[in-house]
Amino acid sequence: VMKEVTGNRELYELLHKKSRAETVAEISGMIAHQIRTPLSAISIYLSRLDDSGKENINEVKEKISSNIRHLGKLVE
């Protein structure tokens, strides 16, 4: 009986560790997505900056700044 209880406890601990690892992996993926999205937008805006005339520079700069602020909030 004691051996069975110990085995069940070890199984429970293993499942708990696996569940925590899966949760960490899922959260890491969500964080990576939250970072990757603004970085991609910044990259696009920077390429537009090269193609746009001076009339669009302030708009593009504001969009880049907005994405940088968003990234800053993620790490607060």
Secondary structure, 3 states (H helix, E strand, C coil): CHHHHHHHHHHHHHHHHHHHHHHHHHHHHHHHHHHHHHHHHHHHHHHHHHHCCHHHHHHHHHHHHHHHHHHHHHCC
